[in-house]
Amino acid sequence: MQRVGWWILFFAVTQASACAEEPAARPAAAASSAQAAPGEGSDWPAFLGPTADSKSPETGILTKWPAEGPPLLWKLELGTGYCMPTISEGRLFQFDRVDDLERLRCLDARTGKQHWEFTYESQFEDLYGYDNGPRSSPVVDGDRVYTFGAEGMLHCLNTVDGKVCWKLDTADKFGVIQNFFGVGSTPVVENDLLIVMVGGSPPESKSVPPGQLDRVVGNGTGIVAFDKMTGEVKYAITDQLASYATPKLATIDGRRWCFVFARGGLVGFEPASGKVDFEFPWRASLLESVNASDPVVVGNRVLISETYGPGAALLEVRPGQEPEVVWSDAERRRDKSLQTHWNTPVYVDGYVYASSGRHTENAELRCVEFDTGKVIWSQPDLTRSSLLYVDGHFVCLSEDGTLRLVRANPNKYDPVAEVVLQDRPPTEPNPFDFKPPRLLRYPAWAAPILSQGLLYVRGVDRLVCLELIPGSRSAQ
């Protein structure tokens, strides 16, 4: 198996009282009294945005990019990790790791100025030598922010000053056996619940050698719902082991659903009660395969996709019933419709757009008809990439750091702009015509995000803030 195709992303007594100082971690710095006032636009408080589908409601984006790309406002050096920040009420929360500390920083979203920092010890080591930092994005809900570290530490912090409200070591509490690349699923908030894909196992699974997940079994804590204010366990369901996909919440015909694309397949359940409607098996037979792409829900249909074997399937769901397969790649040995790796398809007007392919060299950006699985067009040579939909366009970030703007066109690949951001002002003297280093270095695997007109993109070691909607930098 090629290393380049491995990555992927991208509980009941608790251990601390509400909003107490964390004694074992570095104290949080005092919060800045000067908070950036949010301008026109929307926050980005959770993974894949306000509607959890990598779509922004904002308009007025810059479509004619200068040679150096959209205006650069600020950049931030990062430690290890793969996750994007989240943004709420002018605060940006970035989760990474420095040395043996997982770190959450709260910054001014417009300027990059730091308000506070919270750290705690981490000994996580990726089994295959990949990045040892967190994979899961922070989740903001009101005045609290939640983080889920690479080895399973779950924290709830106050957004204003970074003080710990509660915490829980999920690996210790539920007997989680380390997955190939650690924890990679971001929790979701549903009313008073924090829903987390945990994937716990009984004590006997501790004797299984590292990486032999085919010998690991579940203990009924595949998915755990916590009281979001206290960390108390409200329910735990399924024997599924954890994957790298984030739970997807949806309302279908007036009923709330939560869909979790776990290691073994899709679980559909009622989030308030934890009542399971179905478990639909869907994963490759390869031991090292992972499910990492979030489910896409349109009406009462749910699209799931992976890259190691079966590909994609569209399911029609009803309460208390097994899902009906509308179409499936499983019966196609070749020419599968969609095989997403870590990126989540984006649905627009009857079509989904996504990068399909396991490796850099065979990845293609595709437009696929949602209800039929028919591939409408496919564009090679972009490497593996991730999408943000905004104002009729896709902001497309390729893993090599190339940033593109592509019109959402179901008839053809319709590029509008392209730039390789450079780590030097274009006016800086360059007598020897040396090619300046890229601002975004491989692997640029996290999907772009947009909040209040500002675009945030990241490479392996740097977060960059660009002005995508003119005038956003000065908006009050």
Secondary structure, 3 states (H helix, E strand, C coil): CCHHHCCCCCCCCCCCCCCECCCCCCCCCCCCCCCCCCCCCCCECCCCCCCCCCEECCCCCCCCCCCCCCCEEEEEECCECCCCCEEECCEEEEEEEECCEEEEEEEECCCCCEEEEEEEECCCCCCCCCCCCCCCCCEEECCEEEEECCCCEEEEEECCCCCEEEEEEHHHHHCCCCCCCCCCCCCEEECCEEEEECCCCCHHHHHCCCCCHHHCCCCCCCEEEEECCCCCEEEEECCCCCCCCCCEEEEECCEEEEEEECCCEEEEECCCCCCEEEEEECCCCCCCCCCCCCCEEECCEEEEECCCCCCEEEEECCCCCCCEEEEECCCCCCCCCCCCCCCCCEEECCEEEEEECCCHHHCEEEEEECCCCCEEEEECCCCCEEEEEECCEEEEEECCCEEEEEECCCCCCEEEEEEECECCCCCCCCCCCCCCCECCCCCCCCCCEEECCEEEEECCCEEEEEECCCCHHHCC
